[in-house]
Amino acid sequence: MTAFKRFLRNPKAIIGMVILLAATIAAVLAPVIFPQGPWPMANRPFLPPMEQPGFPLGTDMMGRDIMVAIAYGAQVSLLVGLSSTLVALLVGILLGALAGFYGGIVDDVLMRVTEFFQTIPTFVFALLLVAILSPSIQSIILAIGIVSWPPVARLVRSEFAALRNREFVKAAMVLGRSNRQIILSEILPNTMSPVIALASLMVATAILTEAAISFLGLGDPNRMSWGYMIGASRTVIRQAWWMSFFPGVVILLVVLALNLVGEALNDVLNPRLARKGRQ
Amino acid sequence: MNPTLRAILSRAAKAVGVILAIVLLNFMLIRLAPGDAAAVMAGQAGAADEMFMEQLRAQFGLDRPLYVQFFTYLGGILQGDLGFSYRQGTEVSVLIAERLPATLLLTVSAFGFALFFGIILGAIAAMNVGRALDFVISVLSLLFYATPLFWFGLMSILLFSVWLGWLPATGMMTIGAGYTGWDHVVDVARHLVLPAVTLGLFYMAVYTRMTRASMLEVRDMDFVRTARAKGLARGVIVRRHILRNAILPIITLAGIQAGQLVGGAVLTETVFGWPGIGRLAFDALVQRDYQVLLGVFLVTSVMVVVFNIITDLVYRMVDPRIGALE
């Protein structure tokens, strides 16, 4: 519990958690507070912010309420951020654990594959995947997951390689436990603290990537997202700055919050590594 | 053999492997797309009729075994044939070759900007650690690290070209101005400022943080204390002893991140109407012109591989120990 308390005392963690809490509340309560959804026309188009009561952020070129759209956009960003990170963690932990535990040829092959995925231009690859699989929230999650696992694999591999010769692992081997049991219940739990800190930074990157994909018009056509809002209104930016300004500020805040939380987690969970900065 | 030459050869062999793997990946992606490969090659947006598709199927031997198809595809690429864009009515390789110089200019400028200012800001922060200047730089880099680059691009257009009127908003040169010589260079440079800063900003933040952390680590090492004890001037210690050692991990990182920089070019070029291959990729995306997308993916991957080899060589120049070890 002491680590948890230290986390809660960290000012970075407090700022980050407050913003994330607000985004989560917006995402969860959006259908309750705004049951009409983000799509219908709510007022005249091109209504500037703070001009009419009830429309603090104004409306877009179709007269849709920007505040409502931002609340619904939080759903997509958080869903894609969390799910794609989950996909990346599953792939990365599996490959990293196998490479680090078995070493030798398994390690060589898996690390070649990891290196390959780190070399290719990941954003272009993600775009290609979404375009070919046809844009939907599932294909976006899959594409972001597929391009983001390599750092996890490298991290888990190095932790496994360091831990596999420690006494408690040797002891488990002598006790006749299977490799699977040793990997899952002896070594893996000990590698989790750097992975958790990395994961929160990955959610941040995933949210940025989702926003960029939607900005380019490849978002899920049935879901309102922050990137889509900016992309759709960029042609009218000279007349209506607010349509692209507010969604961008929200992306910035949420990504900043996740970075702050990730750093605070790093400070608390890995004090030894905290000074080294991050890759 | 000369160790540098041997290193270049081994990197080149690795690069060939990576490029072969990307060709294989492209080949598999074509098969992943909805509809058969002929439909993908014709462009999904219905640019071709049924008879034409039959012709394509026969031409690419889609009735033959997969490995034959793969070698046909690979053979084409080795001859510089990246396919044909039926939407644009041109060879994909021609389309890309036309636009490659603009993208190279943008990415190399952005990279130079990011590295130069990242290292300077990081060094300033590290030398003033714990003071106000350090705090300001750290907060700024945290903000830039979290800013979506396409949004920053739009906002900078709004601020610097719409409101202040200092810089042009889109394109690579003033159309119809017909500048030549030095005027042309200045014109392109003025158009380059906003896109290059937009694309480089995120990486500048990354390098700032890395440099700061790396310098703080090197600062406490014994050889720095020795240099200080010798009575060397502070500036000399910072530049020749601390910075030169602290910079190594940043060069490694920069090489790895080159791929992401090329990806960011798609967004930057879309925002600023920059006539490079990123813009080409966006147009292809809108039209689902998969042949062009696959070509862009292949070419950008090759760019990354070449970039990695260059950073590797730079690394050797900065750190002579590497060559000596081999």
Contacts between the chains, C-beta under 8 A, distances in Angstrom:
chain1	res1	chain2	res2	distance
A	116	B	18	6.1
A	116	B	21	5.6
A	118	B	256	6.2
A	118	B	259	7.5
A	119	B	18	5.6
A	119	B	259	6.1
A	119	B	301	7.2
A	119	B	304	5.9
A	119	B	305	6.6
A	119	B	308	6.9
A	120	B	18	8.0
A	120	B	22	6.4
A	120	B	25	7.9
A	120	B	259	6.1
A	120	B	297	7.7
A	120	B	301	5.2
A	120	B	304	7.0
A	121	B	259	4.4
A	121	B	260	7.1
A	121	B	262	4.6
A	121	B	263	4.5
A	121	B	297	7.2
A	121	B	300	4.6
A	121	B	301	6.2
A	121	B	303	8.0
A	121	B	304	5.9
A	122	B	259	6.3
A	122	B	260	6.3
A	122	B	263	6.1
A	123	B	260	6.7
A	123	B	263	2.9
A	123	B	264	6.7
A	123	B	266	6.6
A	123	B	267	7.9
A	124	B	262	7.0
A	124	B	263	5.1
A	124	B	266	6.4
A	124	B	281	6.8
A	124	B	296	6.6
A	124	B	297	5.2
A	124	B	300	5.4
A	125	B	297	6.5
A	127	B	266	7.0
A	127	B	281	7.2
A	127	B	285	6.4
A	127	B	293	7.5
A	128	B	29	6.4
A	128	B	293	5.5
A	128	B	294	7.1
A	128	B	297	5.5
A	129	B	29	7.6
A	131	B	285	5.7
A	131	B	288	6.5
A	131	B	290	7.2
A	131	B	293	6.3
A	132	B	29	5.8
A	132	B	32	5.6
A	132	B	33	4.5
A	132	B	34	8.0
A	132	B	290	6.7
A	133	B	32	7.1
A	134	B	34	6.6
A	204	B	146	7.0
A	208	B	146	7.9
A	208	B	148	5.7
A	211	B	148	5.3
A	211	B	150	7.9
A	212	B	148	6.7
A	212	B	149	7.8
A	212	B	150	6.2
A	212	B	267	5.7
A	215	B	148	7.7
A	215	B	150	5.1
A	215	B	267	7.1
A	216	B	266	7.4
A	216	B	267	7.3
A	216	B	270	6.6
A	216	B	282	6.1
A	216	B	285	6.2
A	217	B	285	7.2
A	217	B	286	6.4
A	218	B	285	6.5
A	227	B	148	7.6
A	230	B	148	7.8
A	230	B	150	6.9
A	230	B	151	5.8
A	230	B	154	7.0
A	231	B	150	7.9
A	234	B	154	5.8
A	234	B	271	7.3
A	237	B	154	5.8
A	237	B	157	7.0
A	237	B	158	6.0
A	237	B	162	7.8
A	238	B	158	7.7
A	238	B	162	5.6
A	241	B	158	5.7
A	244	B	151	6.9
A	244	B	154	5.5
A	244	B	155	7.9
A	245	B	155	7.0
A	247	B	151	7.9
A	248	B	147	7.9
A	248	B	148	6.1
A	248	B	151	3.5
A	248	B	152	8.0
A	248	B	154	7.5
A	248	B	155	7.0
A	251	B	148	5.1
A	251	B	151	6.8
A	252	B	143	7.4
A	252	B	146	5.4
A	252	B	147	5.4
A	252	B	148	7.0
A	252	B	151	7.5
A	253	B	146	8.0
A	255	B	146	4.0
A	255	B	147	7.9
A	255	B	148	7.6
A	256	B	142	6.7
A	256	B	143	6.8
A	256	B	145	8.0
A	256	B	146	3.9
A	259	B	142	6.6
A	259	B	145	6.3
A	259	B	146	5.7
A	260	B	142	7.7
A	275	B	213	6.7
A	275	B	216	7.0
A	275	B	217	7.0
A	276	B	213	6.1
A	276	B	217	6.9
A	277	B	209	5.7
A	277	B	210	5.6
A	277	B	212	7.4
A	277	B	213	3.0
A	277	B	214	7.0
A	278	B	209	7.7
A	279	B	253	6.8
